[in-house]
Amino acid sequence: MLSRSAIIFGTILLFFNTVLHAESSVKSLEQNTDRQRINLQQAISKTFEHNPALRSFSYALKAQQGRQFQAGLTASPELSFMVEDALGTGDFTGLDNAQATLGIAWVVEGEIRQSYIDVADAGASSLSSEADSKRLDAAAETAHLYIVVLANQTRLSNAIKTVTLAEDTVLAVKKRVLAGKTPGAELARARAEFYRRQLGHEDIEHELKSSIRLLAAQWGKTQPDFNQVEGNIFKLPTILPFDVLKKQLERSPEFTRLMSEERLNQAQLNLAESKSDSPWRVNLGIRHFETSNDQALVAGISIPFGERSRNTGGIIEARENLSQTQAQADALKVRFETTLYVLSEEMQHAHHSVGAYHNDIIPQLEKALKETRRAYNLGRYSYLEWRTVQVDLLDARSALVEASIDMHLKVIEIERLTGVSMVQLATQAVSKS
C-alpha cells in the first residue's frame, strides 16, 4: 500500500507530467551545454528530504512516539516494609514483641489507563495528519517557486526576441535614414527603444537568478547547483468543472487534520471523565509476629471520599475544546468551498485567455507586423505606425506568458486545497465515462 507521503508526492507531480518532459520554450538557453538543469520531481524530492521546516517537525513526531510509549506503562506497584511494637519500653524493649509487615500496594486504574493510551494514539494521528499537510504545503510551495523560475526563463526568452526585434528595427530605420527617406529622429527613437529593451532583458536575468535561489532554499541550499529548470509554461492541464473539484474537499489534508484533532479532543474528553473519580488503592502483605513466630495475611483498600467528581473543570475544558474543533471544521468547509470556487473561476478565465492569445490574437498581430514592416520599407507607413504594431505584439506575448503562469499557479492552489491532482481527477472522469 502506498504511504501518505507517496500519495502527496504523486498529487503534485501528476499535474506537471505534461510540463516535466516537454520541450523547453527557452531554446536559446538550451543551446548552452554548460547549464545544469533540474526537473520538478527532483525539486520536490529534495524538498521532502532536506526542507528545514519538515526536518524540525520530524522531531515532534518522535516526541509523540515517546508519549505513546509512556501512556502504555501501567503504574508501578509499591513495596513497603513496616515494623511495629519495637524499640520501646517495658515489654516492648528491643524486638522481642515486634510485628513486621511486608506489603505491596497498587492503584486500580480501571478505564483511565486506556484513556491515556487513546489520547496518545489520537495525538499521534493528529500529528501525522499535520505532517501530511505540511508536506503537501512544502511540495506546493516548491511547485510554485518552480513555476516562477520556469516563467522567468520564458520571460527571458521573450526578452531575447524583443531585443532582436528592436535591433532589426534599428537597422531598418538606419537604412532609410541613410537613403534620405526618413528623418534622423526616427533612428534616435529606435536606438532608445533598443537600449530600453536591453535593460529589460538584464532585469529579467536578475529576477531569474533570484527565483532560482528561492527555489533552492526549499531544500536548505544557499548556493544552487542548477541554473535552469525543465518544462514548457504553455502546456496546460485539462480543466475540470467546479462540481468535480468540490467533491474532493472533504478528503483534503486540512480536513483530515481537523478530523484527527477532533478525535484527539474526544479522547481528551474521555480521559477527563475517567479522571473525575479518584482511583482506589489496594494493598496486600504478610505480617510476622515475633512473640509467636507466626505469620498472617494483611489486606486493605483505600477509597477516596468527598465530592464525586474531582475534575469538573477539566471535563468542561475538554468538552468546549471538542465543540470548538467541530465549529472550526464547519467554518473551514465554508471558507474552502468559497476559495475553491473563486480559484476555479480564475483558472477557467486564465485557460480561456491562453487559448485566445495563442490561437487568435498573436497570429493576427504577427501577420500585421510583417505587413506593416513591408509597408514601412516601401514608405507607405511611418515608424510610429510600425512601432505601434510591435508594441501590440510584444504586449500580447507578455500577456500569454502571464496568463499561462496564472493558470499553473491556480492549479497548484487548487491541488493544495483538495490534496488531489487535477490530472488524476481528469483521468478518473474519463475512465468512468
Buried (B, 14 or more C-beta within 10 A) or exposed (E): EEEBBEBBBBBBBBBBBBBBEBEBBBEEBBEEEEEEBBBBBBBBBBBBEEBEEBEEBEEEEEEBEEBBEEBEEEEEEEEEEEEEBBEEEEEBEEEEBBBBBBBEBBBEBEEBBBBBBBBBBBBBBBBBBBBBBBBBBBBBBBBBBBBBBBBBBBBBBBBBBBBEBBBEBBEBBBEBBEEEEBEEEBBEBBBEBBEEBBEBBEEBBEBBEEBBBBBBBBBBBEEBEBBBBBBBBBBBBBBBEBEBBBEBBEEBBBBBBBBBBBBBBBBBBBBBBBBBBBBBBBBBBEBBBBEEEEEEEBEEEEEEEEEEBEBEEBBEBBBEBBEEBEEEBEEBBEEBBEBBEEBBEBBBBBBEBBBBBBEEBBEEBBEBBEEBBEBBBEEEBEBEEBBBBBEBBBEBBBBBBBBBBBBBBBBBBBBBBBBBBBBBBBEEEEEEE
